[in-house]
């Protein structure tokens, strides 16, 4: 006889078993074993929203094995993931096995290490029914919306559509942003810059016009700018003040789920689904050469910024040994989220061992695992390091009543930046001003009026959408990635590079929802719903009452919508193209079908001509000379290939350009970003040109 530990993922089995040793069996349930059936609502909306759960098809053998092992064991511990969904899975397992819910058989591992596993197994508790009920409420809410609203969309828009509670709000946010962009009217404005240098020689620097006669100028057109330039013609530029000082930069907090997803997108180009998948692997355990299987990071679904005292001490010890005492702050840093509603059950995302450096584990990791681990490790260690201190200089330059401002800095003490560089958005280039003294006359190198236009708001990227989720209180760490994946898969939204833009289907469906189901697509209402789920988890709210409050209003809206749209159907607008149907001569349009977009004749049903949608590029195939087309993988990732595929096998992730190779006149492809290089893929050519 031995004790049985049930984990979620099979990849944890070896790590947990190796940690606990003899006397323990470890088995994986591979996620949920019971759920609401797919074929029906399975929620009794008239009797307390009682759900009907069934064993998940395909899990028969797993369930059979768990039951068999449980009968042979002295004790059974449920060690599913430490979140709402994990708590619900433990509850389903306990019910399936007929266990008393008052038994202390629930254990959680915040990290899959010897310390984390031993601490978890030493502190079993009862399954927390408040957490379970919060998850049940979420699941039932989403089931009600999906199963009641989807058939309505089939009748009014297109068969096969599906609706989701959080997903609908996400699409609305993207649609609203697109409306802002389309309605935006740019406003012209001007600025004036002077390039100056000390008369005795020295570095040229740029100063920007700040005030005219003590007032900030309004330069709305070229006439305004020219008037100031005329006033400054022949004027003497003299230093009116110089102020030297210091400024400190404090390191960013360790990662929470939203900040990890944002940084991985901006720095590594990972989408949210890819990031969470890699983070899951790092959490569950990786076989490290010379050590064995070990979890490299703490649990990756968290809003918390809390760090344990042991982790702080380990980070401080690492910094002291590798950088010196001066790289430590006077006291260990504590970080606290600005959001008072966060769930603080877990720590922030951090490495499980401070001295397990990225370079040490690199040989045992995949490229993606290494990149993400390095990001997490560096951010955490830097968060416990001393400030970066900058020497700053601010100068004012006066000319005929006009004051120009210039500033510069250099690094006095690098502090945490020795390890962790800020992201491109936050980084600053060192720009030291030349030595200046008050009253000094400067040499004017050039004086320019620069025209600008206000810019529309940018489309959301995955990173900025997740940031908006966080700021608006929509969704939770466990649902960020799945929400974005879902709206892309359902073709409500599409990628345009890194940007997210709504499709015609997304715009039409959102308008229909706004007209008939305001609450479902209301950001504030959805945030309040998330807060109510949090209150259920804390035992402050009844889950059945919450469902009833939502359902009564939702059901009434659905009945009204059925009446208002009786016999009506909403048309999804076709996307126009400049291509002409070769059969009847009418314009071709882009339609959205079951397998994605395709070209169809606008003369349908008289003309039924359709064909694949392809995007031409300026490039020619380096193998056969035919056109290179832009294509997409099944997951929507863009690549380029020969139009003669499968006859010609050429394909690449690199972008074809209009430039040709000086050696062989073949198309050059851009590899990497703006500082990447142009490469020629003509066999036996090998030409490359750096762009940096």
C-alpha positions as CSV (number, residue, x, y, z in Angstrom):
1,X,0.0,0.0,0.0
2,X,1.1,3.6,-0.7
3,X,-0.2,7.1,-1.0
4,X,-1.6,8.3,-4.4
5,X,-1.1,11.8,-5.7
6,X,-3.2,12.9,-8.7
7,X,-1.8,15.7,-10.7
8,X,-3.2,17.3,-13.9
9,X,-0.3,17.0,-16.4
10,X,1.6,13.8,-17.2
11,X,4.8,15.9,-17.4
12,X,4.6,16.4,-13.7
13,X,4.6,12.7,-12.8
14,X,8.3,12.1,-13.0
15,X,9.3,15.3,-11.2
16,X,6.8,14.8,-8.3
17,X,7.6,11.1,-7.9
18,X,11.3,11.7,-8.0
19,X,11.0,14.4,-5.3
20,X,8.8,12.3,-2.9
21,X,10.5,9.0,-3.5
22,X,9.2,5.6,-2.4
23,X,5.8,5.3,-0.8
24,X,4.0,7.5,-3.3
25,X,2.3,6.7,-6.6
26,X,1.7,9.6,-9.0
27,X,-0.9,9.6,-11.8
28,X,-2.2,12.3,-14.1
29,X,-5.9,13.0,-14.8
30,X,-4.9,15.0,-17.9
31,X,-7.2,17.9,-17.1
32,X,-10.9,17.7,-16.5
33,X,-12.5,14.2,-16.1
34,X,-16.1,15.5,-15.9
35,X,-17.8,18.4,-17.6
36,X,-21.2,19.6,-19.0
37,X,-22.1,17.4,-22.0
38,X,-21.7,19.1,-25.4
39,X,-25.0,18.0,-26.8
40,X,-27.3,20.0,-24.5
41,X,-27.5,22.9,-22.0
42,X,-27.3,20.5,-19.0
43,X,-28.1,23.4,-16.6
44,X,-31.6,23.4,-14.9
45,X,-32.3,27.2,-15.1
46,X,-35.6,26.7,-13.3
47,X,-34.2,24.8,-10.3
48,X,-31.2,26.5,-8.8
49,X,-29.1,26.2,-12.0
50,X,-28.2,22.7,-11.0
51,X,-25.6,21.4,-13.5
52,X,-25.5,17.8,-14.9
53,X,-21.9,16.6,-15.3
54,X,-20.8,13.6,-17.3
55,X,-17.5,11.8,-17.7
56,X,-15.7,13.3,-20.6
57,X,-15.6,11.1,-23.7
58,X,-12.1,9.6,-24.3
59,X,-11.2,9.7,-20.6
60,X,-12.6,6.2,-19.8
61,X,-9.2,4.5,-19.4
62,X,-7.8,7.4,-17.3
63,X,-10.8,7.3,-15.0
64,X,-10.6,3.5,-14.7
65,X,-6.9,3.6,-13.8
66,X,-7.4,6.4,-11.2
67,X,-10.3,4.4,-9.6
68,X,-8.2,1.2,-9.5
69,X,-5.1,3.0,-8.0
70,X,-7.3,4.9,-5.5
71,X,-8.7,1.6,-4.1
72,X,-5.2,0.2,-3.5
73,X,-3.9,3.4,-1.7
74,X,-3.8,4.4,1.9
75,X,-4.4,8.0,1.1
76,X,-5.3,9.9,-2.0
77,X,-4.1,13.5,-2.5
78,X,-5.5,15.8,-5.2
79,X,-2.6,17.9,-6.5
80,X,-4.2,19.6,-9.5
81,X,-3.1,23.1,-10.5
82,X,-3.4,25.8,-7.8
83,X,-6.2,27.8,-9.4
84,X,-10.0,27.8,-9.7
85,X,-10.0,25.3,-12.5
86,X,-7.6,23.0,-10.6
87,X,-9.8,23.2,-7.5
88,X,-12.8,22.2,-9.6
89,X,-11.0,19.3,-11.1
90,X,-10.0,18.1,-7.6
91,X,-13.7,18.4,-6.6
92,X,-14.8,16.4,-9.7
93,X,-12.2,13.7,-8.9
94,X,-13.3,13.5,-5.2
95,X,-17.0,13.2,-6.2
96,X,-16.1,10.5,-8.9
97,X,-14.2,8.5,-6.3
98,X,-16.9,8.9,-3.6
99,X,-14.7,10.8,-1.1
100,X,-15.9,12.8,1.8
101,X,-15.5,16.5,0.9
102,X,-14.5,17.2,4.6
103,X,-11.4,15.1,4.2
104,X,-8.1,17.0,4.1
105,X,-6.8,15.6,0.8
106,X,-6.2,18.7,-1.3
107,X,-2.6,19.8,-1.8
108,X,-1.2,22.5,-4.0
109,X,2.3,23.0,-5.5
110,X,3.2,26.6,-6.3
111,X,6.5,25.3,-7.7
112,X,7.4,21.8,-8.8
113,X,10.6,21.6,-6.8
114,X,11.7,19.6,-3.8
115,X,10.8,22.5,-1.5
116,X,7.5,23.3,-3.2
117,X,6.3,19.7,-3.4
118,X,7.3,18.8,0.1
119,X,5.7,21.9,1.5
120,X,2.5,21.2,-0.4
121,X,2.2,17.5,0.7
122,X,2.9,18.5,4.3
123,X,-0.1,20.9,4.4
124,X,-3.2,19.1,3.0
125,X,-6.5,20.9,3.4
126,X,-10.2,20.4,2.5
127,X,-11.3,21.1,-1.1
128,X,-12.4,24.8,-1.0
129,X,-16.0,24.8,-2.2
130,X,-16.0,28.6,-2.5
131,X,-13.3,28.3,-5.1
132,X,-15.1,25.4,-6.8
133,X,-18.4,27.3,-6.9
134,X,-16.7,30.4,-8.4
135,X,-15.5,28.1,-11.2
136,X,-18.9,26.4,-11.5
137,X,-20.5,29.8,-11.8
138,X,-18.1,30.9,-14.5
139,X,-18.6,27.6,-16.4
140,X,-22.4,27.8,-16.2
141,X,-22.5,31.5,-17.2
142,X,-20.4,30.8,-20.3
143,X,-22.6,27.7,-21.0
144,X,-25.8,29.7,-20.8
145,X,-24.5,32.5,-23.0
146,X,-23.0,30.0,-25.5
147,X,-26.0,27.7,-25.8
148,X,-28.7,30.3,-25.7
149,X,-27.1,33.0,-27.8
150,X,-25.3,30.9,-30.5
151,X,-28.6,29.5,-32.1
152,X,-29.8,33.1,-32.2
153,X,-26.7,34.2,-34.2
154,X,-27.2,31.2,-36.5
155,X,-30.6,32.4,-37.4
156,X,-29.8,36.1,-37.7
157,X,-26.2,36.1,-39.1
158,X,-24.7,32.9,-40.2
159,X,-24.9,29.2,-39.2
160,X,-22.0,27.8,-37.2
161,X,-21.3,31.0,-35.2
162,X,-20.8,30.8,-31.5
163,X,-21.0,33.5,-28.8
164,X,-19.0,33.8,-25.6
165,X,-19.3,36.1,-22.6
166,X,-15.8,37.5,-22.3
167,X,-14.9,37.0,-25.9
168,X,-17.8,39.2,-27.1
169,X,-16.5,42.1,-25.0
170,X,-13.0,41.5,-26.3
171,X,-14.3,41.7,-29.9
172,X,-16.3,44.9,-29.0
173,X,-13.2,46.6,-27.7
174,X,-11.4,45.8,-31.0
175,X,-14.4,47.0,-33.1
176,X,-14.7,50.2,-31.0
177,X,-11.0,50.9,-31.6
178,X,-11.4,50.4,-35.3
179,X,-14.3,52.9,-35.3
180,X,-12.1,55.4,-33.5
181,X,-9.4,55.0,-36.2
182,X,-11.8,55.4,-39.1
183,X,-13.5,58.5,-37.6
184,X,-10.2,60.1,-36.6
185,X,-9.4,63.4,-38.2
186,X,-5.7,64.4,-38.0
187,X,-4.8,67.8,-36.6
188,X,-1.8,69.7,-37.9
189,X,0.7,71.2,-35.5
190,X,4.3,72.4,-35.7
191,X,7.4,72.4,-33.5
192,X,10.7,74.3,-33.7
193,X,14.1,72.8,-33.1
194,X,17.4,74.5,-32.9
195,X,20.7,72.6,-33.3
196,X,23.3,74.4,-31.2
197,X,26.9,74.0,-30.1
198,X,29.4,75.9,-27.9
199,X,31.3,78.5,-29.9
200,X,34.7,77.2,-28.8
201,X,33.8,73.8,-30.2
202,X,32.0,70.9,-28.8
203,X,29.1,68.5,-29.3
204,X,26.1,69.7,-31.2
205,X,22.8,69.2,-29.3
206,X,19.1,69.8,-30.0
207,X,17.0,72.3,-28.1
208,X,13.2,72.5,-28.5
209,X,11.1,75.7,-28.4
210,X,9.3,75.8,-25.1
211,X,7.9,79.3,-24.6
212,X,7.6,82.6,-26.5
213,X,7.4,85.7,-24.2
214,X,6.8,83.3,-21.3
215,X,3.8,81.5,-22.9
216,X,3.7,78.1,-24.6
217,X,3.2,78.9,-28.3
218,X,0.4,77.5,-30.4
219,X,1.9,76.5,-33.7
220,X,-1.1,75.2,-35.6
221,X,0.2,75.9,-39.2
222,X,3.2,76.9,-41.2
223,X,2.3,80.5,-40.9
224,X,2.6,80.3,-37.1
225,X,5.9,78.5,-37.4
226,X,7.3,80.9,-39.9
227,X,6.4,83.9,-37.7
228,X,8.5,82.5,-34.9
229,X,11.4,81.6,-37.3
230,X,11.3,85.2,-38.7
231,X,11.5,86.6,-35.1
232,X,14.5,84.4,-34.5
233,X,16.3,85.5,-37.6
234,X,19.7,86.8,-36.6
235,X,19.0,86.4,-32.9
236,X,21.7,85.5,-30.4
237,X,21.2,82.2,-28.6
238,X,22.4,82.4,-25.0
239,X,22.4,79.9,-22.1
240,X,20.0,81.3,-19.5
241,X,20.2,78.4,-17.0
242,X,22.0,75.1,-16.4
243,X,20.8,72.6,-13.8
244,X,22.7,69.5,-12.9
245,X,21.2,66.7,-10.9
246,X,20.7,63.0,-10.5
247,X,17.7,60.7,-11.2
248,X,17.1,57.2,-10.1
249,X,15.3,54.5,-12.1
250,X,13.7,51.7,-10.1
251,X,13.5,48.2,-11.5
252,X,10.1,46.8,-12.7
253,X,8.3,44.3,-10.5
254,X,8.6,40.6,-11.2
255,X,6.2,39.3,-13.8
256,X,2.5,38.6,-13.2
257,X,0.6,36.8,-16.0
258,X,-0.5,40.0,-17.9
259,X,3.0,41.6,-17.8
260,X,4.6,38.4,-18.8
261,X,2.3,38.1,-21.9
262,X,3.0,41.7,-22.8
263,X,6.8,41.5,-22.5
264,X,7.0,38.2,-24.3
265,X,5.0,39.8,-27.1
266,X,7.1,42.9,-27.3
267,X,10.5,41.4,-26.8
268,X,10.2,37.9,-28.2
269,X,7.4,38.2,-30.7
270,X,5.5,35.4,-28.9
271,X,1.7,35.4,-29.0
272,X,-0.2,34.8,-25.7
273,X,-1.0,31.1,-26.5
274,X,2.7,30.3,-27.2
275,X,3.9,32.1,-24.1
276,X,1.5,30.3,-21.8
277,X,2.3,26.9,-23.4
278,X,6.0,27.4,-22.9
279,X,5.5,28.8,-19.3
280,X,3.5,25.7,-18.5
281,X,6.4,23.5,-19.6
282,X,8.8,25.4,-17.4
283,X,6.5,25.2,-14.4
284,X,5.7,21.5,-14.8
285,X,9.3,20.4,-15.0
286,X,12.2,20.1,-17.4
287,X,14.9,17.4,-17.3
288,X,18.1,19.4,-16.5
289,X,21.4,17.8,-17.2
290,X,23.1,16.8,-14.0
291,X,20.1,17.6,-11.8
292,X,17.1,15.7,-13.2
293,X,13.5,16.8,-13.7
294,X,12.7,20.1,-12.0
295,X,10.2,22.9,-12.3
296,X,12.1,26.1,-13.3
297,X,9.4,28.7,-12.6
298,X,6.6,29.2,-10.1
299,X,2.9,28.9,-11.2
300,X,2.4,31.1,-14.2
301,X,-1.3,32.1,-13.8
302,X,-1.2,34.9,-11.2
303,X,-2.1,38.5,-10.7
304,X,0.1,38.8,-7.6
305,X,3.4,40.6,-7.3
306,X,4.2,39.0,-3.9
307,X,7.6,37.4,-3.4
308,X,8.4,35.0,-0.5
309,X,11.1,36.0,2.0
310,X,13.1,32.9,1.0
311,X,13.1,33.9,-2.7
312,X,14.2,37.4,-1.8
313,X,17.0,36.1,0.3
314,X,18.1,33.7,-2.5
315,X,18.1,36.6,-5.0
316,X,20.1,38.9,-2.7
317,X,22.6,36.1,-2.1
318,X,23.0,35.6,-5.9
319,X,23.4,39.4,-6.5
320,X,25.9,39.7,-3.7
321,X,28.1,36.9,-5.0
322,X,28.0,37.8,-8.7
323,X,27.8,41.6,-8.7
324,X,28.8,42.9,-5.3
325,X,27.1,44.4,-2.3
326,X,26.7,47.8,-4.0
327,X,24.2,46.2,-6.4
328,X,21.7,45.4,-3.6
329,X,19.2,48.0,-2.3
330,X,19.3,49.0,1.4
331,X,16.3,46.8,2.1
332,X,14.7,44.0,0.1
333,X,12.1,45.2,-2.3
334,X,8.3,44.6,-1.9
335,X,5.9,45.0,-4.7
336,X,2.2,45.5,-4.4
337,X,-0.4,45.5,-7.2
338,X,-2.4,48.7,-7.6
339,X,-5.5,46.5,-8.1
340,X,-7.1,45.7,-4.7
341,X,-9.2,42.9,-6.3
342,X,-6.3,40.6,-7.3
343,X,-6.1,37.0,-6.1
344,X,-3.0,36.8,-4.0
345,X,-2.9,33.0,-3.5
346,X,0.3,32.7,-5.5
347,X,3.6,34.5,-5.7
348,X,4.6,36.5,-8.8
349,X,6.1,34.5,-11.6
350,X,9.8,33.9,-10.7
351,X,12.5,31.3,-11.1
352,X,12.3,28.5,-8.5
353,X,16.1,28.8,-7.9
354,X,17.9,32.1,-8.1
355,X,21.2,30.5,-8.9
356,X,19.7,28.4,-11.8
357,X,20.9,30.9,-14.4
358,X,19.7,30.8,-18.0
359,X,23.1,29.9,-19.3
360,X,23.4,27.0,-16.9
361,X,20.2,25.4,-18.1
362,X,20.4,26.4,-21.8
363,X,21.7,23.1,-23.1
364,X,18.7,21.3,-21.6
365,X,16.0,23.7,-23.0
366,X,14.5,24.3,-26.4
367,X,15.1,27.7,-28.0
368,X,11.7,29.0,-26.9
369,X,12.0,27.7,-23.4
370,X,15.4,29.3,-23.0
371,X,14.2,32.7,-24.3
372,X,11.2,32.8,-22.0
373,X,13.1,31.5,-18.9
374,X,15.8,34.1,-19.5
375,X,13.2,36.8,-19.6
376,X,11.5,35.6,-16.3
377,X,14.8,35.0,-14.5
378,X,16.4,38.3,-15.5
379,X,13.3,40.3,-14.6
380,X,13.1,38.7,-11.2
381,X,16.7,39.0,-10.2
382,X,16.7,42.7,-11.5
383,X,13.6,43.4,-9.4
384,X,15.7,42.7,-6.3
385,X,18.7,44.9,-7.3
386,X,19.7,48.5,-6.7
387,X,18.4,51.5,-8.7
388,X,20.1,52.7,-11.8
389,X,21.4,56.3,-11.0
390,X,21.7,58.9,-13.8
391,X,23.5,62.2,-14.0
392,X,21.1,64.7,-15.5
393,X,21.6,68.1,-17.1
394,X,18.8,70.5,-18.1
395,X,19.6,73.7,-19.9
396,X,17.5,76.7,-21.0
397,X,18.6,78.7,-24.0
398,X,17.1,82.2,-24.6
399,X,16.8,84.0,-28.0
400,X,14.8,87.2,-28.5
401,X,12.2,86.3,-25.9
402,X,12.0,82.6,-27.0
403,X,13.1,79.9,-24.6
404,X,14.4,76.6,-25.8
405,X,14.9,73.6,-23.6
406,X,17.5,70.8,-23.8
407,X,18.2,67.9,-21.5
408,X,20.7,65.0,-21.3
409,X,22.0,62.4,-19.0
410,X,24.6,59.7,-18.6
411,X,24.7,56.6,-16.4
412,X,26.4,57.2,-13.0
413,X,25.6,53.7,-11.6
414,X,24.1,51.0,-13.8
415,X,22.4,49.1,-10.9
416,X,19.8,46.6,-12.1
417,X,20.3,47.6,-15.8
418,X,23.6,45.6,-15.7
419,X,21.3,42.6,-16.0
420,X,18.0,43.6,-17.4
421,X,17.6,46.2,-20.1
422,X,14.3,48.0,-20.3
423,X,12.0,47.3,-23.2
424,X,12.3,49.5,-26.3
425,X,9.2,51.5,-25.2
426,X,10.8,52.4,-21.9
427,X,14.5,52.6,-22.8
428,X,16.4,55.9,-23.1
429,X,19.5,56.5,-25.1
430,X,22.2,58.3,-23.1
431,X,22.5,61.8,-24.5
432,X,25.0,63.9,-22.6
433,X,24.9,67.7,-23.3
434,X,28.3,69.4,-23.8
435,X,29.6,71.4,-20.9
436,X,27.6,74.7,-20.7
437,X,27.7,77.8,-18.5
438,X,25.1,80.4,-17.7
439,X,25.4,83.4,-20.0
440,X,27.4,81.5,-22.6
441,X,26.6,82.4,-26.3
442,X,26.0,79.4,-28.5
443,X,26.5,78.9,-32.2
444,X,23.3,78.2,-34.2
445,X,23.9,75.3,-36.6
446,X,20.3,75.1,-37.9
447,X,16.8,76.3,-37.0
448,X,13.9,74.3,-38.3
449,X,10.1,74.3,-38.2
450,X,8.8,70.7,-38.2
451,X,5.3,69.8,-39.4
452,X,3.4,67.1,-37.4
453,X,0.0,65.6,-37.4
454,X,-1.8,64.0,-34.5
455,X,-2.1,60.3,-34.9
456,X,-5.1,58.0,-34.5
457,X,-5.1,55.5,-31.7
458,X,-3.2,52.4,-32.6
459,X,-4.9,49.1,-33.2
460,X,-4.7,46.7,-30.3
461,X,-1.9,44.1,-30.4
462,X,-2.2,41.0,-28.1
463,X,0.1,42.8,-25.6
464,X,-2.0,46.0,-25.5
465,X,-5.3,44.1,-25.5
466,X,-4.2,42.1,-22.5
467,X,-3.1,45.3,-20.8
468,X,-6.6,46.7,-21.5
469,X,-8.1,43.5,-20.0
470,X,-6.1,44.1,-16.9
471,X,-6.9,47.8,-16.6
472,X,-10.7,47.2,-17.2
473,X,-10.9,44.2,-14.9
474,X,-12.0,41.9,-17.7
475,X,-11.1,38.2,-17.6
476,X,-8.5,36.7,-15.3
477,X,-4.9,35.4,-15.8
478,X,-6.1,31.9,-16.7
479,X,-8.4,33.2,-19.5
480,X,-6.3,35.9,-21.2
481,X,-4.7,33.6,-23.8
482,X,-7.7,31.5,-24.5
483,X,-9.9,34.5,-25.0
484,X,-7.7,35.9,-27.7
485,X,-7.2,32.5,-29.4
486,X,-11.0,32.0,-29.5
487,X,-11.9,35.3,-31.2
488,X,-9.2,34.7,-33.8
489,X,-10.3,31.1,-34.4
490,X,-13.9,32.2,-34.8
491,X,-12.9,34.8,-37.4
492,X,-14.4,37.7,-35.5
493,X,-10.9,39.2,-35.5
494,X,-7.8,38.7,-37.7
495,X,-4.1,39.6,-37.4
496,X,-2.6,42.3,-39.5
497,X,1.0,41.8,-38.7
498,X,1.0,42.1,-34.9
499,X,-2.1,44.2,-34.9
500,X,-5.6,42.9,-34.3
501,X,-8.4,44.1,-36.5
502,X,-12.1,43.2,-36.7
503,X,-13.5,41.3,-39.6
504,X,-16.8,42.2,-41.3
505,X,-18.3,39.3,-39.3
506,X,-16.9,40.7,-36.1
507,X,-18.3,44.2,-36.8
508,X,-21.8,43.0,-37.8
509,X,-22.0,40.6,-34.8
510,X,-20.9,43.2,-32.4
511,X,-23.5,45.7,-33.7
512,X,-26.2,43.1,-33.4
513,X,-25.1,42.4,-29.8
514,X,-25.0,46.1,-28.9
515,X,-28.5,46.6,-30.2
516,X,-30.0,43.6,-28.4
517,X,-27.7,42.4,-25.6
518,X,-26.1,45.6,-24.2
519,X,-24.9,44.0,-21.0
520,X,-23.1,41.0,-22.7
521,X,-20.8,43.4,-24.6
522,X,-20.6,46.1,-21.9
523,X,-17.1,46.4,-20.5
524,X,-18.2,47.7,-17.1
525,X,-20.8,44.9,-16.7
526,X,-18.3,42.2,-17.6
527,X,-15.8,43.6,-15.1
528,X,-18.5,43.6,-12.4
529,X,-19.3,40.0,-13.3
530,X,-15.6,39.1,-12.8
531,X,-15.7,40.9,-9.4
532,X,-18.8,38.9,-8.4
533,X,-17.0,35.7,-9.2
534,X,-14.1,36.8,-7.0
535,X,-16.6,37.5,-4.2
536,X,-18.0,33.9,-4.6
537,X,-14.4,32.6,-4.2
538,X,-14.0,34.6,-1.0
539,X,-17.3,33.3,0.3
540,X,-19.0,36.7,0.2
541,X,-21.6,35.9,-2.4
542,X,-23.9,32.9,-3.3
543,X,-23.1,31.4,-6.7
544,X,-26.7,30.5,-7.5
545,X,-28.1,33.9,-6.6
546,X,-25.4,35.4,-8.9
547,X,-26.5,33.2,-11.8
548,X,-30.2,34.0,-11.3
549,X,-29.5,37.8,-11.3
550,X,-27.7,37.4,-14.6
551,X,-30.1,35.0,-16.2
552,X,-33.3,36.9,-15.6
553,X,-32.0,39.9,-17.5
554,X,-30.4,37.9,-20.2
555,X,-33.4,35.7,-20.8
556,X,-35.6,38.8,-21.1
557,X,-33.2,40.4,-23.6
558,X,-33.2,37.2,-25.7
559,X,-37.0,37.0,-25.9
560,X,-37.2,40.7,-26.9
561,X,-34.5,40.2,-29.6
562,X,-36.4,37.2,-31.1
563,X,-39.5,39.4,-31.4
564,X,-37.7,42.5,-32.8
565,X,-35.8,40.5,-35.4
566,X,-38.5,38.1,-36.4
567,X,-38.0,37.2,-40.1
568,X,-34.9,39.4,-40.4
569,X,-31.4,38.4,-41.2
570,X,-28.2,40.4,-40.9
571,X,-25.8,40.4,-43.9
572,X,-22.1,40.2,-43.4
573,X,-20.6,42.7,-46.0
574,X,-18.2,41.2,-48.5
575,X,-14.7,42.6,-48.8
576,X,-14.2,44.2,-52.2
577,X,-11.2,43.5,-54.4
578,X,-9.8,44.9,-57.7
579,X,-9.8,41.4,-59.3
580,X,-12.3,40.5,-62.0
581,X,-14.1,37.2,-62.5
582,X,-12.6,35.5,-65.6
583,X,-15.9,33.8,-66.3
584,X,-18.5,36.7,-66.3
585,X,-16.4,39.8,-65.9
586,X,-17.9,41.0,-62.6
587,X,-15.8,42.0,-59.6
588,X,-14.5,39.4,-57.3
589,X,-15.2,39.7,-53.5
590,X,-13.6,38.1,-50.4
591,X,-16.0,35.9,-48.5
592,X,-15.5,34.1,-45.2
593,X,-16.2,30.4,-45.3
594,X,-15.8,27.4,-43.0
595,X,-12.1,27.1,-43.8
596,X,-11.3,30.8,-44.0
597,X,-11.3,33.5,-46.6
598,X,-11.8,32.8,-50.3
599,X,-12.5,34.7,-53.5
600,X,-16.0,34.5,-55.0
601,X,-17.8,36.2,-57.9
602,X,-20.1,39.1,-56.8
603,X,-22.5,37.8,-59.5
604,X,-23.5,34.8,-57.3
605,X,-25.9,32.9,-57.6
606,X,-25.8,33.4,-61.4
607,X,-22.0,32.9,-61.4
608,X,-20.6,30.4,-58.9
609,X,-16.9,31.0,-59.7
610,X,-14.7,30.7,-56.6
611,X,-11.0,30.4,-56.0
612,X,-8.3,30.5,-53.4
613,X,-7.4,33.8,-51.9
614,X,-3.7,34.6,-52.5
615,X,-1.7,37.7,-51.9
616,X,1.0,38.5,-54.4
617,X,4.4,39.9,-53.4
618,X,7.0,41.8,-55.4
619,X,9.3,38.7,-55.3
620,X,10.1,36.0,-57.7
621,X,10.9,32.4,-56.7
622,X,14.7,31.9,-56.4
623,X,14.2,28.3,-57.5
624,X,12.0,28.6,-60.6
625,X,11.3,32.3,-61.2
626,X,7.5,32.2,-60.7
627,X,5.5,34.4,-58.4
628,X,6.1,34.3,-54.6
629,X,2.7,34.4,-52.8
630,X,1.9,35.2,-49.2
631,X,0.3,32.3,-47.4
632,X,-0.8,31.3,-44.0
633,X,-0.4,28.2,-41.9
634,X,-3.4,26.5,-40.3
635,X,-2.6,28.5,-37.1
636,X,-2.7,31.8,-39.1
637,X,1.1,32.4,-39.2
638,X,2.2,34.2,-42.3
639,X,4.8,32.7,-44.6
640,X,5.8,32.9,-48.3
641,X,6.0,30.3,-51.0
642,X,6.2,29.6,-54.7
643,X,2.9,29.7,-56.6
644,X,3.8,26.4,-58.2
645,X,3.6,24.5,-54.9
646,X,3.7,21.5,-54.6
647,X,5.6,21.3,-57.9
648,X,8.2,23.8,-56.5
649,X,9.1,23.4,-52.8
650,X,10.4,26.9,-52.1
651,X,9.0,28.5,-48.9
652,X,10.4,30.9,-46.3
653,X,9.3,33.0,-43.2
654,X,11.3,35.9,-44.6
655,X,9.6,38.7,-46.5
656,X,10.3,39.1,-50.2
657,X,11.3,42.7,-51.3
658,X,11.4,44.6,-54.5
659,X,15.3,44.7,-54.3
660,X,17.3,42.2,-56.4
661,X,20.6,40.6,-55.7
662,X,23.6,42.4,-57.3
663,X,25.3,39.1,-57.9
664,X,22.6,37.0,-59.6
665,X,19.6,39.4,-60.0
666,X,17.3,37.2,-57.9
667,X,14.8,38.5,-55.3
668,X,16.3,39.6,-52.0
669,X,14.4,38.6,-48.8
670,X,14.3,40.6,-45.6
671,X,15.4,38.4,-42.6
672,X,14.8,39.8,-39.1
673,X,13.5,43.3,-38.3
674,X,14.6,46.7,-39.5
675,X,18.2,45.9,-38.3
676,X,18.2,42.5,-39.9
677,X,19.6,41.7,-43.3
678,X,18.7,41.1,-46.9
679,X,19.5,37.6,-48.1
680,X,19.5,35.9,-51.5
681,X,18.1,32.4,-51.6
682,X,19.2,31.5,-55.1
683,X,21.1,28.2,-54.8
684,X,24.9,28.7,-54.7
685,X,24.7,32.5,-54.5
686,X,25.0,33.3,-50.8
687,X,24.7,37.1,-51.0
688,X,23.8,38.9,-47.8
689,X,23.5,42.6,-46.8
690,X,23.3,43.9,-43.3
691,X,20.6,46.6,-42.6
692,X,21.7,47.6,-39.1
